[in-house]
Amino acid sequence: MTTEEDSVILYGVPLSQPVRAVIWTLLLKDQDFELVMINPGSKGEMGSRNPDYLRKSPSGTIPCIEERATGFVLSEAHAILCYLSRKNGWDDLYPTNIRIRAKIDSYLHYHHRGARDASLGLFAPRVRKDLNIPEVMQTISITLLTRAIKLLDSAWLSESPFLTGHGMTIADIAAYVEIGQLHHRFTNLFDFGPYPNVSKWLDRMALVEHHDNVHASLQALGNLAEKSPTIDDIKDANKMGYALINEVLRRS
Ligand SMILES: N[C@@H](CCC(=O)N[C@@H](CS)C(=O)NCC(=O)O)C(=O)O
């Protein structure tokens, strides 16, 4: 366990994909943190569009971290993962070899108009109905996502068990929280049958420590292929995930 001085506040909810990436990384590295629930898109007191939160995260998105010792705040999941890895010397998750690191960065940049579209095209239309995502946007996102899955299968994962080599890095964590949510073990919104390398990688990632703890809220939503969750289902899933993560932190 790291010292009190290293402790961070993490703003977000466990059903958010980029928030899960940060939670998973922090738990894997046994780094102390406090999860403060911030509701994405809400202007309410604990909402990501509330002026108090916008002062920390001007884009109004989760995740965002705040360092207790320095008051330093940072949003954008990938920037957070890189920053924490550099600061804490998590060289297994973000190797110092400049070419491996550059490959990880390459994936992290690519992700935003690739795997991230899993959320815009398939997850959010069922879970964030308030966003009224237009059909045409959903269609474009599904095309971009499918292209990304094909690319992962035929290139990134064709010769190695993880995206950038033999060890799991923050690139795999960032990718999995998006792509993995669609697997039949969770929402069942995408058929991975035609993609054997991605399928094996999904199974490999599901064995990584804390996978189940981090994904408990998603698991609670169940299969979304036929039925969308209610607002109460979503709130309950987030609350349950939050309680479980706090329990894991208490035990460590
Ligand atoms: N590029 C950002 C995306 C973050 C993001 O889109 N978060 C969503 C929740 S999954 C959010 O905060 N949405 C609220 C809003 O846009 O109002 C990151 O990776 O951190």
The ligand as a MOL file (V3000), in Angstrom:
LIG
                    3D

  0  0  0     0  0            999 V3000
M  V30 BEGIN CTAB
M  V30 COUNTS 20 19 0 0 0
M  V30 BEGIN ATOM
M  V30 1 N -11.7730 11.3080 -23.2130 0
M  V30 2 C -12.3430 11.2500 -21.8860 0
M  V30 3 C -13.7780 10.7830 -22.0060 0
M  V30 4 C -14.4660 10.8040 -20.6870 0
M  V30 5 C -15.9670 10.6320 -20.8430 0
M  V30 6 O -16.5090 10.7030 -21.9430 0
M  V30 7 N -16.6320 10.4150 -19.7100 0
M  V30 8 C -18.0750 10.3490 -19.7220 0
M  V30 9 C -18.5620 9.2050 -18.8510 0
M  V30 10 S -18.0660 7.6460 -19.4940 0
M  V30 11 C -18.5970 11.6490 -19.1460 0
M  V30 12 O -18.0380 12.1500 -18.1890 0
M  V30 13 N -19.6740 12.1980 -19.7030 0
M  V30 14 C -20.3240 13.3320 -19.1590 0
M  V30 15 C -20.5110 14.4440 -20.1150 0
M  V30 16 O -19.9020 14.4110 -21.2020 0
M  V30 17 O -21.2830 15.3520 -19.7730 0
M  V30 18 C -11.5240 10.3070 -20.9990 0
M  V30 19 O -11.0120 9.3000 -21.5210 0
M  V30 20 O -11.3890 10.5580 -19.8020 0
M  V30 END ATOM
M  V30 BEGIN BOND
M  V30 1 1 1 2
M  V30 2 1 2 3
M  V30 3 1 2 18
M  V30 4 1 3 4
M  V30 5 1 4 5
M  V30 6 2 5 6
M  V30 7 1 5 7
M  V30 8 1 7 8
M  V30 9 1 8 9
M  V30 10 1 8 11
M  V30 11 1 9 10
M  V30 12 2 11 12
M  V30 13 1 11 13
M  V30 14 1 13 14
M  V30 15 1 14 15
M  V30 16 2 15 16
M  V30 17 1 15 17
M  V30 18 2 18 19
M  V30 19 1 18 20
M  V30 END BOND
M  V30 END CTAB
M  END
